[in-house]
Amino acid sequence: MFKFSFRNSFFFLFLGLFIPFPAFADNLKVKSFGHSNFLIKGGGQTVLLNPFKSTGCASDLKEQKNLDYDFILSSSRLADEGYNPSNNLMFVDPGVYKFKETILTGIPIAHDRFQGRRFGMATVWIWEQNDFNIVHMGGAAGPININNQILLSRPDILFISIGGGDKSYNGKEAVEIINKLKPNIVVPVHFRNKEKIIQNCDFTNEDVFLKNISDFKIKYVRKNFELNPNKIPNKSILIIK
């Protein structure tokens, strides 16, 4: 039987000098450029999501140049979510990929409500970064099947469109997806500011979405925000303003 003594405590203290304690991960840094375009930094890498050309519903937004990132994850090759004029490393087709130690899983979901017959298929991305399990559904508009649901369920962060139109979930459809996937944090994309009218854009504002969602805390955040992997909020919606 082990017997505690001052000598033993000194021995374990001595060992502790050479056995490192687990380091706490830094915050995940998220920067929004509008539409469904984000720069996510943390865990030793930086990911660019859905870079756009200033056209359509992104016509009032500034195209981003000279950003520093490791790779791009895009929903499709459409100009408003797969704009890559410099031909940088971009993952856009469904499949399983590996970048250094990060596994990237892309699954196809219809980009419209007609099984992809109008706008093709969008790629929904799943990956882990800085201890966060992240799902990006910025380009999806079609229903998910049981296999999709299993792969996408219970993410820490879910990016999902809410503004409706031809190529995005509307507020009610987005809530149905959220209720199936049960994420901790929801970041809505593809919606317009209430005070702003964009020509040739069929997005609505967030009202329909907020009217249909329940049991979530609503928080309005700036375009730059951080998330602590040691304190992941439960059932939170972050509306970027």
Order of alpha helices (4+ residues) and beta strands (2+ residues): alpha-beta-beta-beta-beta-beta-beta-beta-beta-beta-alpha-beta-alpha-beta-alpha-beta-beta-beta
